[in-house]
Amino acid sequence: MKYSSLLLFLLISLSTVAQKKVIDFYYDGGRLSNGDDMVYDLLGDVNIHTPECVLTYIKEQSTMKLDFIDDDLKEYNESLENLEAYLVEGEPEIVWRVKKDKSIFVRVYERDGQIYFAWHGRSFEVD
């Protein structure tokens, strides 16, 4: 019984630490990188390989920006504005949605001690 209580405490503590990382990103804003990734171009209906995909969040302006460069060094970006944030209950995850179009959103979540993002914008998708 003592070990099951300790395990439960550890799981709750780890979840709380993970949630804190995501919440700190919400309050502080900043920059996240997914590293090597595939970006789906919704307008061109093609996948684009990128060595680094970067999300920048400016809390004061309630905006996010996606930046990446393809293998041919062509630059791409997309911005989302007028965002509302929602904490996913029981998960180390926050979802930002565009106020006028709920199908456009950004997820920021913790997995294995790292913070990642998924972008579902008007032009690009990153999972």
MOPAC internal coordinates of N, CA, C and O (Angstrom, degrees):
PM7 1SCF
backbone

  N    0.0000 0     0.00 0     0.00 0    0    0    0
  C    1.4480 1     0.00 0     0.00 0    1    0    0
  C    1.5288 1   110.76 1     0.00 0    2    1    0
  O    1.2310 1   120.91 1   140.87 1    3    2    1
  N    1.3430 1   115.87 1   -39.13 1    3    2    1
  C    1.4491 1   120.06 1  -179.29 1    5    3    2
  C    1.5316 1   110.71 1   -61.25 1    6    5    3
  O    1.2310 1   120.32 1   140.61 1    7    6    5
  N    1.3464 1   116.99 1   -39.39 1    7    6    5
  C    1.4616 1   120.84 1  -178.16 1    9    7    6
  C    1.5279 1   112.26 1   -71.67 1   10    9    7
  O    1.2310 1   119.94 1   145.52 1   11   10    9
  N    1.3224 1   117.72 1   -34.48 1   11   10    9
  C    1.4647 1   119.85 1   178.37 1   13   11   10
  C    1.5267 1   110.09 1   -68.19 1   14   13   11
  O    1.2310 1   119.83 1   143.79 1   15   14   13
  N    1.3219 1   117.93 1   -36.21 1   15   14   13
  C    1.4670 1   120.95 1   176.83 1   17   15   14
  C    1.5190 1   110.58 1   -66.43 1   18   17   15
  O    1.2310 1   120.70 1   140.05 1   19   18   17
  N    1.3356 1   116.27 1   -39.95 1   19   18   17
  C    1.4569 1   120.72 1   178.05 1   21   19   18
  C    1.5259 1   110.58 1   -64.98 1   22   21   19
  O    1.2310 1   120.22 1   138.15 1   23   22   21
  N    1.3255 1   117.19 1   -41.85 1   23   22   21
  C    1.4552 1   121.57 1   178.16 1   25   23   22
  C    1.5228 1   110.88 1   -62.40 1   26   25   23
  O    1.2310 1   120.09 1   135.39 1   27   26   25
  N    1.3151 1   117.44 1   -44.61 1   27   26   25
  C    1.4571 1   121.67 1   178.02 1   29   27   26
  C    1.5298 1   110.49 1   -60.75 1   30   29   27
  O    1.2310 1   120.27 1   136.02 1   31   30   29
  N    1.3318 1   117.08 1   -43.98 1   31   30   29
  C    1.4629 1   121.09 1   178.14 1   33   31   30
  C    1.5236 1   110.92 1   -60.52 1   34   33   31
  O    1.2310 1   120.14 1   136.23 1   35   34   33
  N    1.3372 1   117.34 1   -43.77 1   35   34   33
  C    1.4626 1   121.19 1   179.41 1   37   35   34
  C    1.5244 1   111.74 1   -63.52 1   38   37   35
  O    1.2310 1   120.14 1   137.51 1   39   38   37
  N    1.3129 1   117.33 1   -42.49 1   39   38   37
  C    1.4644 1   120.59 1   178.64 1   41   39   38
  C    1.5193 1   111.61 1   -62.74 1   42   41   39
  O    1.2310 1   120.41 1   136.75 1   43   42   41
  N    1.3182 1   116.82 1   -43.25 1   43   42   41
  C    1.4666 1   120.84 1   178.23 1   45   43   42
  C    1.5226 1   110.22 1   -65.29 1   46   45   43
  O    1.2310 1   119.79 1   138.26 1   47   46   45
  N    1.3325 1   118.01 1   -41.74 1   47   46   45
  C    1.4618 1   121.67 1   179.90 1   49   47   46
  C    1.5188 1   111.17 1   -63.76 1   50   49   47
  O    1.2310 1   120.21 1   134.52 1   51   50   49
  N    1.3294 1   117.20 1   -45.48 1   51   50   49
  C    1.4626 1   120.70 1   179.77 1   53   51   50
  C    1.5179 1   110.82 1   -63.42 1   54   53   51
  O    1.2310 1   120.22 1   139.65 1   55   54   53
  N    1.3185 1   117.18 1   -40.35 1   55   54   53
  C    1.4599 1   121.23 1   178.06 1   57   55   54
  C    1.5229 1   110.51 1   -63.84 1   58   57   55
  O    1.2310 1   120.56 1   139.29 1   59   58   57
  N    1.3317 1   116.53 1   -40.71 1   59   58   57
  C    1.4574 1   121.30 1   179.52 1   61   59   58
  C    1.5227 1   111.15 1   -65.69 1   62   61   59
  O    1.2310 1   119.65 1   138.52 1   63   62   61
  N    1.3307 1   118.27 1   -41.48 1   63   62   61
  C    1.4641 1   121.87 1   177.96 1   65   63   62
  C    1.5279 1   110.00 1   -63.94 1   66   65   63
  O    1.2310 1   120.42 1   136.23 1   67   66   65
  N    1.3286 1   116.81 1   -43.77 1   67   66   65
  C    1.4676 1   120.76 1   179.14 1   69   67   66
  C    1.5221 1   110.53 1   -62.88 1   70   69   67
  O    1.2310 1   120.49 1   135.32 1   71   70   69
  N    1.3342 1   116.67 1   -44.68 1   71   70   69
  C    1.4598 1   120.58 1   179.53 1   73   71   70
  C    1.5277 1   110.14 1   -63.10 1   74   73   71
  O    1.2310 1   119.70 1   144.02 1   75   74   73
  N    1.3224 1   118.17 1   -35.98 1   75   74   73
  C    1.4630 1   121.69 1   179.70 1   77   75   74
  C    1.5206 1   110.89 1   -62.81 1   78   77   75
  O    1.2310 1   119.86 1   139.72 1   79   78   77
  N    1.3255 1   117.87 1   -40.28 1   79   78   77
  C    1.4684 1   120.88 1   178.66 1   81   79   78
  C    1.5241 1   110.93 1   -59.67 1   82   81   79
  O    1.2310 1   120.93 1   136.20 1   83   82   81
  N    1.3183 1   115.83 1   -43.80 1   83   82   81
  C    1.4624 1   120.73 1  -179.24 1   85   83   82
  C    1.5269 1   110.46 1   -69.09 1   86   85   83
  O    1.2310 1   120.19 1   138.03 1   87   86   85
  N    1.3142 1   117.25 1   -41.97 1   87   86   85
  C    1.4639 1   120.89 1   179.42 1   89   87   86
  C    1.5279 1   110.67 1   -67.04 1   90   89   87
  O    1.2310 1   119.97 1   141.88 1   91   90   89
  N    1.3315 1   117.65 1   -38.12 1   91   90   89
  C    1.4676 1   120.17 1   175.48 1   93   91   90
  C    1.5254 1   110.80 1   -59.45 1   94   93   91
  O    1.2310 1   120.10 1   139.80 1   95   94   93
  N    1.3209 1   117.41 1   -40.20 1   95   94   93
  C    1.4712 1   120.38 1   177.08 1   97   95   94
  C    1.5268 1   110.06 1   -62.14 1   98   97   95
  O    1.2310 1   120.27 1   139.93 1   99   98   97
  N    1.3292 1   117.10 1   -40.07 1   99   98   97
  C    1.4664 1   120.95 1   178.23 1  101   99   98
  C    1.5295 1   110.85 1   -60.82 1  102  101   99
  O    1.2310 1   120.33 1   132.57 1  103  102  101
  N    1.3360 1   116.97 1   -47.43 1  103  102  101
  C    1.4667 1   120.17 1  -176.37 1  105  103  102
  C    1.5252 1   113.29 1   -76.01 1  106  105  103
  O    1.2310 1   120.00 1   144.67 1  107  106  105
  N    1.3226 1   117.60 1   -35.33 1  107  106  105
  C    1.4634 1   121.21 1  -174.31 1  109  107  106
  C    1.5164 1   113.46 1   -93.59 1  110  109  107
  O    1.2310 1   120.18 1   158.50 1  111  110  109
  N    1.3304 1   117.25 1   -21.50 1  111  110  109
  C    1.4600 1   119.28 1  -173.19 1  113  111  110
  C    1.5167 1   108.83 1    70.67 1  114  113  111
  O    1.2310 1   120.38 1    14.31 1  115  114  113
  N    1.3057 1   116.88 1  -165.69 1  115  114  113
  C    1.4445 1   119.45 1   176.67 1  117  115  114
  C    1.5021 1   113.59 1   129.83 1  118  117  115
  O    1.2310 1   122.02 1    27.87 1  119  118  117
  N    1.3253 1   113.75 1  -152.13 1  119  118  117
  C    1.4600 1   121.42 1  -170.89 1  121  119  118
  C    1.5228 1   109.27 1  -135.10 1  122  121  119
  O    1.2310 1   120.92 1   -44.77 1  123  122  121
  N    1.3422 1   115.84 1   135.23 1  123  122  121
  C    1.4594 1   121.99 1   175.05 1  125  123  122
  C    1.5173 1   108.85 1  -125.02 1  126  125  123
  O    1.2310 1   120.82 1   -31.25 1  127  126  125
  N    1.3147 1   116.04 1   148.75 1  127  126  125
  C    1.4610 1   120.83 1   176.99 1  129  127  126
  C    1.5146 1   109.43 1  -129.11 1  130  129  127
  O    1.2310 1   120.83 1   -47.78 1  131  130  129
  N    1.3324 1   116.02 1   132.22 1  131  130  129
  C    1.4581 1   120.64 1   175.85 1  133  131  130
  C    1.5188 1   112.07 1   -89.94 1  134  133  131
  O    1.2310 1   119.46 1   174.41 1  135  134  133
  N    1.3132 1   118.64 1    -5.59 1  135  134  133
  C    1.4587 1   120.39 1  -177.52 1  137  135  134
  C    1.5161 1   110.68 1    70.68 1  138  137  135
  O    1.2310 1   120.40 1    29.77 1  139  138  137
  N    1.3134 1   116.84 1  -150.23 1  139  138  137
  C    1.4652 1   123.25 1  -178.14 1  141  139  138
  C    1.5289 1   109.63 1   -58.40 1  142  141  139
  O    1.2310 1   120.20 1   -53.62 1  143  142  141
  N    1.3426 1   117.23 1   126.38 1  143  142  141
  C    1.4603 1   119.75 1  -172.46 1  145  143  142
  C    1.5250 1   110.48 1  -154.82 1  146  145  143
  O    1.2310 1   121.12 1   -13.08 1  147  146  145
  N    1.3305 1   115.46 1   166.92 1  147  146  145
  C    1.4579 1   123.17 1   171.22 1  149  147  146
  C    1.5227 1   107.00 1  -112.82 1  150  149  147
  O    1.2310 1   120.77 1   -47.09 1  151  150  149
  N    1.3297 1   116.13 1   132.91 1  151  150  149
  C    1.4592 1   122.67 1   178.36 1  153  151  150
  C    1.5251 1   107.17 1  -114.59 1  154  153  151
  O    1.2310 1   120.82 1   -48.65 1  155  154  153
  N    1.3136 1   116.04 1   131.35 1  155  154  153
  C    1.4504 1   119.84 1   177.98 1  157  155  154
  C    1.5199 1   108.43 1   -93.80 1  158  157  155
  O    1.2310 1   120.83 1   -57.91 1  159  158  157
  N    1.3328 1   116.02 1   122.09 1  159  158  157
  C    1.4636 1   122.81 1   178.01 1  161  159  158
  C    1.5280 1   107.13 1   -87.64 1  162  161  159
  O    1.2310 1   120.27 1   -72.83 1  163  162  161
  N    1.3311 1   117.09 1   107.17 1  163  162  161
  C    1.4619 1   122.06 1  -177.53 1  165  163  162
  C    1.5232 1   112.27 1   -65.94 1  166  165  163
  O    1.2310 1   120.07 1   145.97 1  167  166  165
  N    1.3252 1   117.47 1   -34.03 1  167  166  165
  C    1.4569 1   121.26 1  -176.99 1  169  167  166
  C    1.5308 1   111.57 1   -77.16 1  170  169  167
  O    1.2310 1   120.47 1   141.77 1  171  170  169
  N    1.3282 1   116.71 1   -38.23 1  171  170  169
  C    1.4580 1   121.02 1  -179.51 1  173  171  170
  C    1.5130 1   113.84 1   -93.95 1  174  173  171
  O    1.2310 1   120.02 1   172.98 1  175  174  173
  N    1.3435 1   117.57 1    -7.02 1  175  174  173
  C    1.4576 1   124.08 1  -179.30 1  177  175  174
  C    1.5338 1   112.04 1    54.08 1  178  177  175
  O    1.2310 1   121.08 1  -134.76 1  179  178  177
  N    1.3455 1   115.53 1    45.24 1  179  178  177
  C    1.4675 1   121.15 1   178.65 1  181  179  178
  C    1.5204 1   109.90 1  -137.73 1  182  181  179
  O    1.2310 1   120.94 1   -24.02 1  183  182  181
  N    1.3304 1   115.82 1   155.98 1  183  182  181
  C    1.4546 1   121.91 1   171.94 1  185  183  182
  C    1.5166 1   108.84 1   -91.75 1  186  185  183
  O    1.2310 1   120.73 1   -41.18 1  187  186  185
  N    1.3186 1   116.20 1   138.82 1  187  186  185
  C    1.4643 1   122.34 1  -179.93 1  189  187  186
  C    1.5193 1   107.68 1  -120.33 1  190  189  187
  O    1.2310 1   120.24 1   -56.38 1  191  190  189
  N    1.3175 1   117.15 1   123.62 1  191  190  189
  C    1.4632 1   120.84 1   176.07 1  193  191  190
  C    1.5275 1   109.20 1   -82.05 1  194  193  191
  O    1.2310 1   120.72 1   -42.12 1  195  194  193
  N    1.3263 1   116.23 1   137.88 1  195  194  193
  C    1.4617 1   121.45 1   177.39 1  197  195  194
  C    1.5260 1   109.69 1  -137.51 1  198  197  195
  O    1.2310 1   120.50 1   -42.00 1  199  198  197
  N    1.3329 1   116.65 1   138.00 1  199  198  197
  C    1.4623 1   119.36 1   177.15 1  201  199  198
  C    1.5312 1   112.75 1   -71.77 1  202  201  199
  O    1.2310 1   120.28 1   159.84 1  203  202  201
  N    1.3357 1   117.08 1   -20.16 1  203  202  201
  C    1.4638 1   120.73 1   178.54 1  205  203  202
  C    1.5164 1   109.75 1  -156.82 1  206  205  203
  O    1.2310 1   121.20 1   -49.14 1  207  206  205
  N    1.3118 1   115.31 1   130.86 1  207  206  205
  C    1.4559 1   123.19 1   178.13 1  209  207  206
  C    1.5270 1   106.57 1  -117.23 1  210  209  207
  O    1.2310 1   119.90 1   -56.24 1  211  210  209
  N    1.3378 1   117.81 1   123.76 1  211  210  209
  C    1.4684 1   121.76 1  -171.61 1  213  211  210
  C    1.5279 1   110.83 1  -118.56 1  214  213  211
  O    1.2310 1   121.25 1   -47.53 1  215  214  213
  N    1.3241 1   115.21 1   132.47 1  215  214  213
  C    1.4592 1   123.26 1   174.57 1  217  215  214
  C    1.5221 1   107.87 1  -109.57 1  218  217  215
  O    1.2310 1   120.48 1   -50.70 1  219  218  217
  N    1.3294 1   116.69 1   129.30 1  219  218  217
  C    1.4573 1   121.97 1   175.82 1  221  219  218
  C    1.5270 1   107.86 1  -118.66 1  222  221  219
  O    1.2310 1   120.95 1   -51.45 1  223  222  221
  N    1.3332 1   115.79 1   128.55 1  223  222  221
  C    1.4682 1   121.91 1  -179.19 1  225  223  222
  C    1.5239 1   109.31 1  -117.70 1  226  225  223
  O    1.2310 1   120.97 1   -55.63 1  227  226  225
  N    1.3386 1   115.75 1   124.37 1  227  226  225
  C    1.4643 1   121.88 1   176.81 1  229  227  226
  C    1.5247 1   106.80 1  -114.21 1  230  229  227
  O    1.2310 1   120.88 1   -80.59 1  231  230  229
  N    1.3222 1   115.92 1    99.41 1  231  230  229
  C    1.4672 1   121.66 1  -174.07 1  233  231  230
  C    1.5294 1   112.06 1   -61.30 1  234  233  231
  O    1.2310 1   120.19 1   137.22 1  235  234  233
  N    1.3178 1   117.25 1   -42.78 1  235  234  233
  C    1.4624 1   120.85 1  -176.61 1  237  235  234
  C    1.5237 1   111.88 1   -59.66 1  238  237  235
  O    1.2310 1   120.12 1   149.65 1  239  238  237
  N    1.3250 1   117.37 1   -30.35 1  239  238  237
  C    1.4581 1   121.66 1  -179.26 1  241  239  238
  C    1.5259 1   112.24 1  -101.04 1  242  241  239
  O    1.2310 1   120.44 1   175.96 1  243  242  241
  N    1.3295 1   116.76 1    -4.04 1  243  242  241
  C    1.4597 1   122.49 1  -178.04 1  245  243  242
  C    1.5315 1   110.95 1    53.88 1  246  245  243
  O    1.2310 1   121.31 1  -134.17 1  247  246  245
  N    1.3432 1   115.09 1    45.83 1  247  246  245
  C    1.4630 1   121.12 1  -179.28 1  249  247  246
  C    1.5252 1   111.27 1  -129.56 1  250  249  247
  O    1.2310 1   121.46 1   -26.13 1  251  250  249
  N    1.3270 1   114.80 1   153.87 1  251  250  249
  C    1.4570 1   122.31 1   173.37 1  253  251  250
  C    1.5156 1   108.18 1  -132.47 1  254  253  251
  O    1.2310 1   121.85 1   -29.48 1  255  254  253
  N    1.3243 1   114.07 1   150.52 1  255  254  253
  C    1.4556 1   119.82 1  -179.73 1  257  255  254
  C    1.5198 1   108.99 1  -134.83 1  258  257  255
  O    1.2310 1   120.88 1   -44.17 1  259  258  257
  N    1.3207 1   115.92 1   135.83 1  259  258  257
  C    1.4563 1   123.46 1   175.78 1  261  259  258
  C    1.5179 1   108.18 1  -106.97 1  262  261  259
  O    1.2310 1   120.31 1   -51.94 1  263  262  261
  N    1.3293 1   117.01 1   128.06 1  263  262  261
  C    1.4639 1   122.37 1   177.82 1  265  263  262
  C    1.5182 1   108.96 1  -130.14 1  266  265  263
  O    1.2310 1   120.60 1   -40.95 1  267  266  265
  N    1.3359 1   116.46 1   139.05 1  267  266  265
  C    1.4548 1   120.44 1   172.85 1  269  267  266
  C    1.5250 1   109.97 1  -160.31 1  270  269  267
  O    1.2310 1   121.48 1   -18.71 1  271  270  269
  N    1.3124 1   114.78 1   161.29 1  271  270  269
  C    1.4680 1   123.04 1   179.37 1  273  271  270
  C    1.5208 1   107.12 1  -124.98 1  274  273  271
  O    1.2310 1   120.60 1   -45.32 1  275  274  273
  N    1.3437 1   116.45 1   134.68 1  275  274  273
  C    1.4633 1   118.63 1   179.60 1  277  275  274
  C    1.5271 1   110.66 1   -82.56 1  278  277  275
  O    1.2310 1   120.77 1     2.37 1  279  278  277
  N    1.3198 1   116.14 1  -177.63 1  279  278  277
  C    1.4672 1   121.22 1  -177.98 1  281  279  278
  C    1.5238 1   112.99 1   -64.74 1  282  281  279
  O    1.2310 1   120.29 1   158.86 1  283  282  281
  N    1.3478 1   117.05 1   -21.14 1  283  282  281
  C    1.4735 1   121.61 1   178.27 1  285  283  282
  C    1.5265 1   112.07 1   -94.43 1  286  285  283
  O    1.2310 1   120.56 1  -168.30 1  287  286  285
  N    1.3427 1   116.54 1    11.70 1  287  286  285
  C    1.4658 1   125.35 1   178.85 1  289  287  286
  C    1.5292 1   113.79 1    67.07 1  290  289  287
  O    1.2310 1   120.39 1  -157.58 1  291  290  289
  N    1.3354 1   116.87 1    22.42 1  291  290  289
  C    1.4596 1   120.56 1   173.43 1  293  291  290
  C    1.5268 1   108.18 1   -81.56 1  294  293  291
  O    1.2310 1   120.30 1   -46.62 1  295  294  293
  N    1.3388 1   117.03 1   133.38 1  295  294  293
  C    1.4575 1   122.48 1  -177.58 1  297  295  294
  C    1.5275 1   111.18 1   -90.62 1  298  297  295
  O    1.2310 1   121.26 1   -38.72 1  299  298  297
  N    1.3314 1   115.20 1   141.28 1  299  298  297
  C    1.4629 1   122.72 1   176.89 1  301  299  298
  C    1.5156 1   108.01 1  -132.26 1  302  301  299
  O    1.2310 1   120.87 1   -29.69 1  303  302  301
  N    1.3415 1   115.95 1   150.31 1  303  302  301
  C    1.4642 1   119.75 1   172.61 1  305  303  302
  C    1.5217 1   109.89 1  -158.63 1  306  305  303
  O    1.2310 1   121.80 1   -19.29 1  307  306  305
  N    1.2969 1   114.15 1   160.71 1  307  306  305
  C    1.4597 1   122.23 1   176.42 1  309  307  306
  C    1.5219 1   107.07 1  -153.00 1  310  309  307
  O    1.2310 1   120.73 1   -37.75 1  311  310  309
  N    1.3292 1   116.21 1   142.25 1  311  310  309
  C    1.4624 1   121.24 1   178.88 1  313  311  310
  C    1.5226 1   109.86 1  -119.97 1  314  313  311
  O    1.2310 1   121.24 1   -33.07 1  315  314  313
  N    1.3111 1   115.23 1   146.93 1  315  314  313
  C    1.4668 1   122.36 1   173.40 1  317  315  314
  C    1.5181 1   107.85 1  -124.21 1  318  317  315
  O    1.2310 1   120.72 1   -44.58 1  319  318  317
  N    1.3329 1   116.24 1   135.42 1  319  318  317
  C    1.4646 1   121.72 1  -177.66 1  321  319  318
  C    1.5211 1   109.98 1  -126.97 1  322  321  319
  O    1.2310 1   120.76 1   -10.13 1  323  322  321
  N    1.3276 1   116.16 1   169.87 1  323  322  321
  C    1.4671 1   122.68 1  -179.83 1  325  323  322
  C    1.5231 1   111.33 1    54.61 1  326  325  323
  O    1.2310 1   121.17 1  -123.51 1  327  326  325
  N    1.3193 1   115.36 1    56.49 1  327  326  325
  C    1.4627 1   121.40 1  -176.54 1  329  327  326
  C    1.5242 1   112.12 1   -95.85 1  330  329  327
  O    1.2310 1   121.13 1   -34.02 1  331  330  329
  N    1.3177 1   115.44 1   145.98 1  331  330  329
  C    1.4614 1   123.21 1   172.28 1  333  331  330
  C    1.5224 1   107.01 1  -115.92 1  334  333  331
  O    1.2310 1   120.09 1   -42.19 1  335  334  333
  N    1.3314 1   117.43 1   137.81 1  335  334  333
  C    1.4653 1   121.59 1  -178.36 1  337  335  334
  C    1.5174 1   110.61 1  -104.76 1  338  337  335
  O    1.2310 1   121.48 1   -37.81 1  339  338  337
  N    1.3445 1   114.78 1   142.19 1  339  338  337
  C    1.4559 1   122.52 1   177.79 1  341  339  338
  C    1.5166 1   108.93 1  -131.76 1  342  341  339
  O    1.2310 1   120.35 1   -51.26 1  343  342  341
  N    1.3154 1   116.95 1   128.74 1  343  342  341
  C    1.4575 1   122.02 1   175.06 1  345  343  342
  C    1.5207 1   107.94 1   -82.84 1  346  345  343
  O    1.2310 1   120.38 1   -50.40 1  347  346  345
  N    1.3277 1   116.88 1   129.60 1  347  346  345
  C    1.4640 1   121.12 1   177.65 1  349  347  346
  C    1.5203 1   107.47 1   -81.33 1  350  349  347
  O    1.2310 1   120.66 1   -63.26 1  351  350  349
  N    1.3115 1   116.35 1   116.74 1  351  350  349
  C    1.4640 1   121.92 1  -173.98 1  353  351  350
  C    1.5239 1   111.27 1   -60.51 1  354  353  351
  O    1.2310 1   121.37 1   -51.55 1  355  354  353
  N    1.3256 1   114.99 1   128.45 1  355  354  353
  C    1.4552 1   121.51 1   176.29 1  357  355  354
  C    1.5213 1   114.78 1    78.07 1  358  357  355
  O    1.2310 1   119.78 1  -177.47 1  359  358  357
  N    1.3099 1   118.03 1     2.53 1  359  358  357
  C    1.4686 1   121.91 1  -178.84 1  361  359  358
  C    1.5216 1   109.15 1  -125.74 1  362  361  359
  O    1.2310 1   120.23 1   -29.87 1  363  362  361
  N    1.3455 1   117.17 1   150.13 1  363  362  361
  C    1.4725 1   119.74 1   174.05 1  365  363  362
  C    1.5315 1   109.36 1   -82.37 1  366  365  363
  O    1.2310 1   121.22 1  -109.89 1  367  366  365
  N    1.3362 1   115.27 1    70.11 1  367  366  365
  C    1.4713 1   121.08 1  -173.22 1  369  367  366
  C    1.5250 1   110.82 1  -151.41 1  370  369  367
  O    1.2310 1   121.05 1   -39.09 1  371  370  369
  N    1.3260 1   115.60 1   140.91 1  371  370  369
  C    1.4631 1   122.63 1   172.16 1  373  371  370
  C    1.5238 1   107.22 1  -127.31 1  374  373  371
  O    1.2310 1   120.84 1   -40.72 1  375  374  373
  N    1.3270 1   115.99 1   139.28 1  375  374  373
  C    1.4619 1   121.83 1   177.37 1  377  375  374
  C    1.5239 1   107.92 1  -116.70 1  378  377  375
  O    1.2310 1   120.73 1   -51.03 1  379  378  377
  N    1.3297 1   116.21 1   128.97 1  379  378  377
  C    1.4563 1   122.46 1   173.72 1  381  379  378
  C    1.5228 1   107.10 1  -104.64 1  382  381  379
  O    1.2310 1   120.23 1   -48.10 1  383  382  381
  N    1.3294 1   117.16 1   131.90 1  383  382  381
  C    1.4629 1   121.91 1   177.75 1  385  383  382
  C    1.5311 1   109.42 1  -123.05 1  386  385  383
  O    1.2310 1   121.24 1   -31.90 1  387  386  385
  N    1.3159 1   115.24 1   148.10 1  387  386  385
  C    1.4556 1   120.60 1   173.22 1  389  387  386
  C    1.5272 1   107.29 1   -72.14 1  390  389  387
  O    1.2310 1   120.36 1   -48.41 1  391  390  389
  N    1.3304 1   116.92 1   131.59 1  391  390  389
  C    1.4651 1   121.32 1  -173.57 1  393  391  390
  C    1.5293 1   113.44 1   -57.48 1  394  393  391
  O    1.2310 1   119.89 1   142.33 1  395  394  393
  N    1.3359 1   117.82 1   -37.67 1  395  394  393
  C    1.4643 1   120.29 1  -174.97 1  397  395  394
  C    1.5244 1   113.52 1   -94.82 1  398  397  395
  O    1.2310 1   119.69 1   172.69 1  399  398  397
  N    1.3274 1   118.20 1    -7.31 1  399  398  397
  C    1.4698 1   120.74 1  -179.27 1  401  399  398
  C    1.5237 1   108.46 1  -146.54 1  402  401  399
  O    1.2310 1   120.59 1   -85.65 1  403  402  401
  N    1.3213 1   116.48 1    94.35 1  403  402  401
  C    1.4651 1   121.85 1  -174.15 1  405  403  402
  C    1.5264 1   112.96 1   -68.45 1  406  405  403
  O    1.2310 1   119.42 1   168.52 1  407  406  405
  N    1.3480 1   118.71 1   -11.48 1  407  406  405
  C    1.4638 1   120.03 1   178.38 1  409  407  406
  C    1.5279 1   111.96 1   -78.28 1  410  409  407
  O    1.2310 1   120.25 1   167.80 1  411  410  409
  N    1.3249 1   117.13 1   -12.20 1  411  410  409
  C    1.4610 1   122.54 1   177.91 1  413  411  410
  C    1.5174 1   107.51 1  -100.07 1  414  413  411
  O    1.2310 1   120.73 1   -58.48 1  415  414  413
  N    1.3567 1   116.21 1   121.52 1  415  414  413
  C    1.4563 1   118.64 1  -174.84 1  417  415  414
  C    1.5237 1   111.39 1  -155.97 1  418  417  415
  O    1.2310 1   121.81 1   -14.99 1  419  418  417
  N    1.3335 1   114.14 1   165.01 1  419  418  417
  C    1.4593 1   123.34 1   175.24 1  421  419  418
  C    1.5247 1   107.21 1  -130.99 1  422  421  419
  O    1.2310 1   120.63 1   -48.89 1  423  422  421
  N    1.3293 1   116.40 1   131.11 1  423  422  421
  C    1.4664 1   122.17 1   175.02 1  425  423  422
  C    1.5218 1   108.35 1  -107.53 1  426  425  423
  O    1.2310 1   120.66 1   -45.98 1  427  426  425
  N    1.3164 1   116.35 1   134.02 1  427  426  425
  C    1.4588 1   122.26 1   171.25 1  429  427  426
  C    1.5205 1   105.85 1  -121.27 1  430  429  427
  O    1.2310 1   120.93 1   -55.07 1  431  430  429
  N    1.3349 1   115.83 1   124.93 1  431  430  429
  C    1.4588 1   120.12 1  -173.38 1  433  431  430
  C    1.5300 1   110.13 1  -145.14 1  434  433  431
  O    1.2310 1   121.86 1   -19.27 1  435  434  433
  N    1.3331 1   114.04 1   160.73 1  435  434  433
  C    1.4672 1   121.14 1   179.25 1  437  435  434
  C    1.5174 1   108.49 1  -106.82 1  438  437  435
  O    1.2310 1   121.54 1   -43.03 1  439  438  437
  N    1.3376 1   114.66 1   136.97 1  439  438  437
  C    1.4628 1   120.85 1   173.77 1  441  439  438
  C    1.5288 1   107.58 1  -146.80 1  442  441  439
  O    1.2310 1   120.86 1   -51.46 1  443  442  441
  N    1.3119 1   115.95 1   128.54 1  443  442  441
  C    1.4688 1   122.50 1   177.86 1  445  443  442
  C    1.5277 1   112.62 1    53.86 1  446  445  443
  O    1.2310 1   120.62 1  -140.73 1  447  446  445
  N    1.3333 1   116.43 1    39.27 1  447  446  445
  C    1.4545 1   121.30 1   175.93 1  449  447  446
  C    1.5201 1   115.19 1    82.33 1  450  449  447
  O    1.2310 1   119.54 1   179.33 1  451  450  449
  N    1.3301 1   118.49 1    -0.67 1  451  450  449
  C    1.4660 1   122.66 1   179.94 1  453  451  450
  C    1.5272 1   109.65 1  -115.72 1  454  453  451
  O    1.2310 1   120.85 1   -26.70 1  455  454  453
  N    1.3256 1   115.99 1   153.30 1  455  454  453
  C    1.4613 1   120.95 1   176.03 1  457  455  454
  C    1.5243 1   108.31 1  -100.68 1  458  457  455
  O    1.2310 1   120.69 1   -48.31 1  459  458  457
  N    1.3206 1   116.28 1   131.69 1  459  458  457
  C    1.4629 1   123.74 1   179.31 1  461  459  458
  C    1.5176 1   109.57 1  -125.23 1  462  461  459
  O    1.2310 1   120.99 1    -9.20 1  463  462  461
  N    1.3345 1   115.72 1   170.80 1  463  462  461
  C    1.4558 1   119.38 1   175.53 1  465  463  462
  C    1.5166 1   110.76 1  -139.28 1  466  465  463
  O    1.2310 1   121.63 1   -23.98 1  467  466  465
  N    1.3233 1   114.49 1   156.02 1  467  466  465
  C    1.4654 1   123.05 1   171.57 1  469  467  466
  C    1.5286 1   106.43 1  -126.37 1  470  469  467
  O    1.2310 1   120.29 1   -47.52 1  471  470  469
  N    1.3148 1   117.06 1   132.48 1  471  470  469
  C    1.4606 1   123.39 1  -175.97 1  473  471  470
  C    1.5240 1   108.67 1  -115.98 1  474  473  471
  O    1.2310 1   120.38 1   -53.27 1  475  474  473
  N    1.3239 1   116.88 1   126.73 1  475  474  473
  C    1.4642 1   122.14 1   175.41 1  477  475  474
  C    1.5227 1   107.00 1  -128.85 1  478  477  475
  O    1.2310 1   121.05 1   -96.21 1  479  478  477
  N    1.3257 1   115.60 1    83.79 1  479  478  477
  C    1.4527 1   122.16 1  -174.84 1  481  479  478
  C    1.5268 1   112.59 1  -100.00 1  482  481  479
  O    1.2310 1   121.41 1    15.95 1  483  482  481
  N    1.3278 1   114.90 1  -164.05 1  483  482  481
  C    1.4604 1   121.52 1   178.61 1  485  483  482
  C    1.5213 1   111.61 1   -77.56 1  486  485  483
  O    1.2310 1   120.39 1   147.98 1  487  486  485
  N    1.3330 1   116.86 1   -32.02 1  487  486  485
  C    1.4661 1   121.55 1  -175.58 1  489  487  486
  C    1.5183 1   114.32 1  -111.98 1  490  489  487
  O    1.2310 1   120.00 1   150.31 1  491  490  489
  N    1.3436 1   117.61 1   -29.69 1  491  490  489
  C    1.4544 1   120.55 1  -172.93 1  493  491  490
  C    1.5324 1   111.43 1  -133.85 1  494  493  491
  O    1.2310 1   121.92 1   -25.73 1  495  494  493
  N    1.3455 1   113.92 1   154.27 1  495  494  493
  C    1.4686 1   121.09 1   172.17 1  497  495  494
  C    1.5198 1   108.58 1  -132.16 1  498  497  495
  O    1.2310 1   121.50 1   -45.17 1  499  498  497
  N    1.3288 1   114.73 1   134.83 1  499  498  497
  C    1.4724 1   122.45 1   175.89 1  501  499  498
  C    1.5164 1   106.37 1  -131.60 1  502  501  499
  O    1.2310 1   120.22 1   -53.47 1  503  502  501
  N    1.3298 1   117.18 1   126.53 1  503  502  501
  C    1.4633 1   119.69 1   178.23 1  505  503  502
  C    1.4789 1   111.78 1  -115.94 1  506  505  503
  O    1.2310 1   120.10 1   180.00 1  507  506  505

